[in-house]
């Protein structure tokens, strides 16, 4: 796939993709929006990605949540859906035995529901995107692209682009090694890392973060999304992405993820 010049050419993602409701449902068959808000805010960005990568390859699919916040908080990709463990009840002085027994009974029932749901929770990945007053269509789009990059990377621990990062102990394939070697040589990455603390450098220089950031920027240019020059969210320059694009696509194609 040739990297599109977003200033001179417009990529029509739907030139070969189904435009009917049924076609869109097929493209996003493994994406489950938890609320209408999540679908209305983020749905079009998942459709853009579905024209580039095969989201049906996600073995267990992914649940998508959207939450608004007053502060600039980060979203995440998690290998488990949001299902917090029940908290032990607080017993206050002066409560009657009946009130205490009612609290304990509710807690026991909640624990039982949690344990029964646990196998499904553990196998259901989740993407959370957080919007705030400063969020723009571009920032939300790039958040979706970034977290989907993580989801494709992890993919239930079976078809990871970075095998061994989570727990398998296996080495990444040759396509992944070529990409990460080249990405780590890029001047903009080195310049960005220079301003971070040691722990921040360890995080941003990890193969998993380099992949997600490069994937999101590659997808942004493929979808003809103009990207600002800031290095924090958009790690690489245009020239660097042109160099990395065929390596990213080789990783995706090797895993059966690249749309033809």
Buried (B, 14 or more C-beta within 10 A) or exposed (E): BEBBEBEEEEBEBEEEBEEEEEEBEEBBEBBBBBEEBBBEBBBEBBBBBBBBBBBBBBEBBBBBBBBEEEEEEEBBBBBBBEBEEBEEBEEEEEEEEEEEEEBEEEBEEBEEEBEEEEEEBEBBBBBBBBBEEEBEEBBBBBBBBBBBBBBBBBBBEEBBBBBEBEEEEEEBBEBBBBBBEBBEEBEBBEEBBEEBEEEEBEEBBBBBBBBBBBBBBBBBBBBBBEBEEEBEBBBBBBEBBBBBBBBBBBBBBBBEBBBE
